[in-house]
Amino acid sequence: MANKLDKLNTINKEVADDGPKLHKGKFLVDFPRAIARFENTMHKFPVKKILYKTIFRGRGLEFDSYRTFGPEDDASLIAWMASLRSNELLAKKYIEERELNVYFLVDVSNSMLFGSANKLKAEYVAEFVVSLSHLIIGSGDKIGLIMFSDEVVKILHPSRGKNQFALFAKFLSDSSLYGGGFNLSKAIGHALQITKSPYTVFILVSDFIKTRKDSDRDFRLMGSKFETLAVMVRDQMDEEMPKTKYQFSIQDPYSGRQMILDPEVVAKKYKQNAIKQKGTMKKLFKYAKIDLLELMTDKDFVMPVSIFLKKRAKEGRI
């Protein structure tokens, strides 16, 4: 694994001299700082108090009765037929399930070991997942983890407590668990097979670059059974070529094939293909009723995630 990381780091260095440098195969992550910044920002918004009342409403909550609709309620809760019968605007009331299981499905394949900014995508994702999982476990719910490449690499079944959180941080920062091909369908299939509780939320985290178009069935199946969110993490160079007049060598992280590129010749086509592929992913998620959050590794995830959660908590599905 160390040789694989060294090779990928060499490629990163050829593309961007100021890119991240792996020391002895270890990731450069700062979990305490990421957690502190994230929770400090979340504290400024009312999200933390209402996160588990609205954001996961649907399959995670059972219908109880009707109540008078209030000015701060989500419009999606309005029970129109009951309101017409009573001549009063009524909202659906739910029985809240306090022990929610939140499963993170994290892509640890070769492409996540790339980075042209200050962090590899894998490092960025590790800090993001650890920060959000710390908030969730601190709110009394359970967190679970499935790390996957072309195989399921590591599984942590949902649990709460300091030990569970410590295992999250340990595995997500262990570079020996990263690398390999990409098979999201296998990971989703395995997740659905081992998940029994309807009170489960899935958060898919990947760059989704190698996602097959026929994955729509997997997305629809997961989205119909469980509340599901997708987080697409991209590096700037996943979107466009670097602005340089010099040719450089690139290597496919999965096949190992190499080629020499002239950015002045292929930059436009490269960007068009990236936009097209991302557009395809957005359509797949929208069709499966899975909300998508897009993150870029050259921008801090704290504010985009907070805004996303706040908007979803206020408006329901985005």
PLY file of the C-alpha trace (Angstrom):
ply
format ascii 1.0
element vertex 318
property float x
property float y
property float z
element edge 317
property int vertex1
property int vertex2
end_header
0.00 0.00 0.00
2.89 2.33 0.80
4.22 1.93 -2.75
0.80 2.81 -4.14
0.60 5.95 -2.03
4.15 6.95 -3.00
3.30 6.56 -6.69
0.15 8.66 -6.37
2.01 11.30 -4.41
4.64 11.49 -7.16
1.91 12.09 -9.74
0.38 14.81 -7.58
3.78 16.51 -7.32
4.22 16.51 -11.09
0.87 18.24 -11.52
1.14 20.73 -8.66
4.37 21.43 -6.81
2.49 22.81 -3.82
0.21 19.79 -3.56
-0.04 17.64 -0.40
2.95 15.46 0.46
2.36 12.22 2.33
4.88 11.52 5.07
5.56 7.82 5.63
2.17 6.89 4.19
0.20 8.85 6.80
-2.63 11.26 6.10
-2.32 14.89 7.13
-5.54 15.47 9.08
-6.43 17.74 11.97
-9.64 16.36 13.46
-9.79 18.56 16.60
-9.53 21.75 14.54
-12.09 20.57 11.97
-14.56 19.53 14.69
-14.15 22.80 16.61
-14.67 24.96 13.53
-17.66 22.94 12.33
-19.48 22.87 15.65
-18.73 26.53 16.30
-20.42 27.38 12.99
-23.33 25.03 13.65
-23.82 26.73 17.01
-24.49 30.02 15.21
-27.41 28.47 13.32
-30.54 26.91 14.86
-29.74 23.70 12.97
-28.44 21.67 15.89
-31.70 22.05 17.84
-34.00 21.13 14.96
-31.77 18.79 12.95
-33.40 15.61 14.21
-36.93 17.02 14.17
-37.00 17.87 10.46
-33.96 16.91 8.44
-34.58 13.18 8.57
-38.36 13.36 8.62
-40.08 10.73 6.53
-39.07 7.11 6.78
-37.40 7.74 10.14
-40.55 8.99 11.89
-43.99 7.42 12.38
-47.26 9.30 11.93
-49.04 9.99 15.22
-51.90 12.47 14.77
-52.78 15.95 13.53
-52.10 19.32 15.15
-52.65 22.98 14.28
-50.17 24.20 11.67
-47.82 26.85 13.04
-46.00 29.71 11.24
-42.59 28.06 11.74
-43.68 24.61 10.51
-42.46 23.02 7.30
-45.15 23.39 4.59
-44.59 19.76 3.55
-46.23 18.71 6.83
-49.61 20.20 5.92
-52.34 17.55 5.83
-54.56 19.03 3.13
-57.44 16.52 3.26
-57.65 16.69 7.06
-57.48 20.49 6.90
-60.41 20.62 4.47
-62.49 18.35 6.69
-61.84 20.39 9.84
-61.83 23.79 8.12
-58.54 24.45 9.88
-54.95 24.26 8.64
-53.52 21.09 10.18
-50.06 19.55 10.18
-49.00 15.93 10.54
-47.57 15.06 13.92
-44.91 12.36 14.14
-43.54 10.10 16.83
-39.85 10.86 16.92
-37.40 7.98 16.96
-34.53 9.02 19.22
-32.12 6.24 18.28
-31.45 7.11 14.67
-28.75 5.13 12.84
-26.62 7.27 10.53
-24.44 5.24 8.16
-21.59 6.89 6.27
-20.63 5.12 3.02
-17.16 6.48 2.28
-15.29 5.98 -1.00
-11.66 4.99 -0.30
-10.70 4.04 -3.86
-7.61 5.24 -5.74
-9.16 8.45 -7.05
-9.70 9.69 -3.48
-5.91 9.69 -3.03
-5.54 12.61 -5.42
-5.16 16.25 -4.47
-3.87 19.43 -6.10
-4.83 21.72 -3.18
-3.69 21.52 0.43
-5.41 18.19 1.01
-6.03 14.93 -0.76
-9.70 14.23 -1.32
-9.35 11.39 1.20
-7.98 13.74 3.86
-10.70 16.31 3.19
-13.41 13.64 3.40
-11.97 12.20 6.61
-12.17 15.58 8.34
-15.68 16.21 7.01
-17.05 12.80 8.08
-15.42 12.93 11.51
-16.80 16.45 12.13
-20.36 15.56 11.14
-20.27 12.21 12.98
-19.10 14.00 16.13
-22.15 16.27 15.95
-24.47 13.31 15.37
-23.11 11.15 18.15
-23.17 14.15 20.48
-26.90 14.49 19.77
-27.60 10.97 21.04
-27.81 9.06 17.78
-25.73 6.17 16.48
-23.10 6.36 13.73
-21.97 3.57 11.43
-19.29 3.41 8.75
-18.80 1.49 5.52
-15.52 2.16 3.71
-15.47 0.81 0.17
-13.40 0.64 -3.00
-14.14 -2.23 -5.40
-14.72 -4.23 -2.20
-16.16 -3.42 1.20
-12.99 -2.54 3.12
-14.23 -1.81 6.63
-17.56 -1.91 8.47
-18.52 -0.33 11.76
-22.10 -1.14 12.70
-24.07 1.76 14.19
-23.23 2.53 17.78
-22.71 5.53 20.03
-20.12 6.58 22.55
-16.51 7.68 22.69
-15.16 4.32 21.56
-17.25 4.35 18.38
-16.12 7.86 17.56
-12.48 6.93 18.23
-12.79 4.02 15.79
-14.23 6.39 13.17
-11.24 8.68 13.49
-8.79 5.76 13.53
-10.08 4.03 10.39
-10.70 7.18 8.34
-7.13 8.34 8.95
-5.55 4.92 8.26
-3.99 5.19 4.78
-3.54 1.41 4.61
-7.31 1.08 4.15
-7.28 3.25 1.02
-6.68 2.35 -2.61
-8.12 -0.05 -5.17
-10.91 0.09 -7.71
-14.43 1.50 -7.41
-17.71 -0.37 -7.07
-20.46 1.70 -5.48
-23.16 -0.79 -6.44
-21.50 -3.52 -4.39
-21.22 -1.20 -1.38
-24.88 -0.15 -1.61
-25.99 -3.75 -2.03
-24.04 -4.80 1.06
-25.36 -1.84 3.07
-28.97 -2.68 2.22
-28.39 -6.32 3.06
-27.09 -5.67 6.58
-29.47 -2.82 7.45
-32.65 -3.90 9.20
-33.85 -0.82 11.06
-36.10 1.58 9.11
-34.71 4.34 11.31
-31.55 4.55 9.25
-29.99 7.39 7.29
-27.32 6.87 4.64
-24.76 9.52 3.70
-22.84 8.62 0.53
-19.45 10.36 0.27
-17.38 10.10 -2.91
-16.15 12.04 -5.93
-18.55 9.81 -7.95
-16.26 10.15 -10.97
-16.36 6.45 -11.83
-20.03 5.92 -11.05
-21.76 3.92 -13.77
-24.90 5.27 -15.41
-26.72 2.03 -14.57
-26.28 2.83 -10.86
-29.66 4.58 -11.03
-31.35 1.38 -9.85
-29.14 1.22 -6.75
-29.75 4.88 -5.95
-33.52 4.53 -6.38
-33.58 1.43 -4.18
-31.64 3.07 -1.37
-33.50 6.38 -1.72
-36.89 4.66 -1.56
-36.06 2.56 1.51
-34.04 5.00 3.56
-33.44 8.71 3.97
-30.30 9.23 1.86
-27.94 12.14 1.24
-25.04 12.28 -1.21
-21.89 14.37 -0.76
-19.79 14.86 -3.89
-16.21 15.87 -3.08
-14.11 17.07 -6.01
-10.63 18.47 -6.49
-10.26 21.52 -8.72
-8.39 19.40 -11.24
-11.31 16.99 -11.42
-13.14 19.90 -13.02
-10.54 21.54 -15.24
-6.93 21.38 -16.37
-4.30 23.53 -14.67
-3.56 26.81 -16.44
-0.09 26.20 -17.80
1.63 26.20 -21.17
3.66 23.13 -20.33
2.78 19.55 -21.14
2.57 17.12 -18.25
2.03 13.44 -17.56
-1.11 12.02 -15.93
-2.03 8.52 -14.82
-5.44 6.90 -14.50
-5.80 6.01 -10.78
-7.58 2.76 -11.60
-6.03 1.35 -14.79
-2.54 2.79 -14.30
-2.47 4.01 -17.91
-0.36 7.11 -18.48
-0.42 9.80 -21.13
1.15 13.16 -21.94
-1.30 16.05 -22.18
-1.07 19.52 -23.62
-3.59 21.60 -21.63
-3.89 24.19 -24.39
-5.22 21.43 -26.69
-7.45 19.38 -24.39
-8.48 21.82 -21.62
-11.83 22.77 -23.18
-12.85 19.18 -23.93
-11.72 18.06 -20.48
-13.91 20.69 -18.79
-16.89 19.85 -21.00
-16.61 16.16 -20.11
-16.36 16.98 -16.41
-19.48 19.17 -16.59
-21.36 16.47 -18.50
-20.40 13.73 -16.03
-21.40 15.87 -13.05
-24.69 16.72 -14.75
-25.39 13.02 -15.21
-24.78 12.40 -11.50
-27.12 15.23 -10.53
-29.88 13.73 -12.67
-29.37 10.28 -11.15
-29.64 11.63 -7.62
-32.62 13.83 -8.41
-34.45 10.91 -10.00
-33.71 8.80 -6.90
-34.89 11.65 -4.61
-31.47 11.92 -2.99
-30.30 15.41 -2.07
-26.79 16.25 -3.26
-24.21 18.45 -1.56
-21.18 19.47 -3.65
-17.85 20.24 -1.97
-14.48 21.32 -3.40
-11.25 20.51 -1.58
-9.86 24.02 -2.07
-12.76 25.45 -0.06
-13.54 24.78 3.61
-16.51 22.42 4.03
-17.78 24.08 7.22
-19.96 26.82 5.73
-21.36 24.86 2.72
-22.36 21.95 4.97
-23.95 24.25 7.54
-25.94 26.11 4.86
-27.02 22.82 3.28
-28.25 21.39 6.59
-29.96 24.64 7.57
-31.79 24.87 4.27
-32.84 21.23 4.35
-34.02 21.47 7.93
-36.09 24.55 7.07
-37.50 23.51 3.71
-37.40 19.71 3.76
-36.00 18.15 0.62
-33.91 20.51 -1.49
0 1
1 2
2 3
3 4
4 5
5 6
6 7
7 8
8 9
9 10
10 11
11 12
12 13
13 14
14 15
15 16
16 17
17 18
18 19
19 20
20 21
21 22
22 23
23 24
24 25
25 26
26 27
27 28
28 29
29 30
30 31
31 32
32 33
33 34
34 35
35 36
36 37
37 38
38 39
39 40
40 41
41 42
42 43
43 44
44 45
45 46
46 47
47 48
48 49
49 50
50 51
51 52
52 53
53 54
54 55
55 56
56 57
57 58
58 59
59 60
60 61
61 62
62 63
63 64
64 65
65 66
66 67
67 68
68 69
69 70
70 71
71 72
72 73
73 74
74 75
75 76
76 77
77 78
78 79
79 80
80 81
81 82
82 83
83 84
84 85
85 86
86 87
87 88
88 89
89 90
90 91
91 92
92 93
93 94
94 95
95 96
96 97
97 98
98 99
99 100
100 101
101 102
102 103
103 104
104 105
105 106
106 107
107 108
108 109
109 110
110 111
111 112
112 113
113 114
114 115
115 116
116 117
117 118
118 119
119 120
120 121
121 122
122 123
123 124
124 125
125 126
126 127
127 128
128 129
129 130
130 131
131 132
132 133
133 134
134 135
135 136
136 137
137 138
138 139
139 140
140 141
141 142
142 143
143 144
144 145
145 146
146 147
147 148
148 149
149 150
150 151
151 152
152 153
153 154
154 155
155 156
156 157
157 158
158 159
159 160
160 161
161 162
162 163
163 164
164 165
165 166
166 167
167 168
168 169
169 170
170 171
171 172
172 173
173 174
174 175
175 176
176 177
177 178
178 179
179 180
180 181
181 182
182 183
183 184
184 185
185 186
186 187
187 188
188 189
189 190
190 191
191 192
192 193
193 194
194 195
195 196
196 197
197 198
198 199
199 200
200 201
201 202
202 203
203 204
204 205
205 206
206 207
207 208
208 209
209 210
210 211
211 212
212 213
213 214
214 215
215 216
216 217
217 218
218 219
219 220
220 221
221 222
222 223
223 224
224 225
225 226
226 227
227 228
228 229
229 230
230 231
231 232
232 233
233 234
234 235
235 236
236 237
237 238
238 239
239 240
240 241
241 242
242 243
243 244
244 245
245 246
246 247
247 248
248 249
249 250
250 251
251 252
252 253
253 254
254 255
255 256
256 257
257 258
258 259
259 260
260 261
261 262
262 263
263 264
264 265
265 266
266 267
267 268
268 269
269 270
270 271
271 272
272 273
273 274
274 275
275 276
276 277
277 278
278 279
279 280
280 281
281 282
282 283
283 284
284 285
285 286
286 287
287 288
288 289
289 290
290 291
291 292
292 293
293 294
294 295
295 296
296 297
297 298
298 299
299 300
300 301
301 302
302 303
303 304
304 305
305 306
306 307
307 308
308 309
309 310
310 311
311 312
312 313
313 314
314 315
315 316
316 317
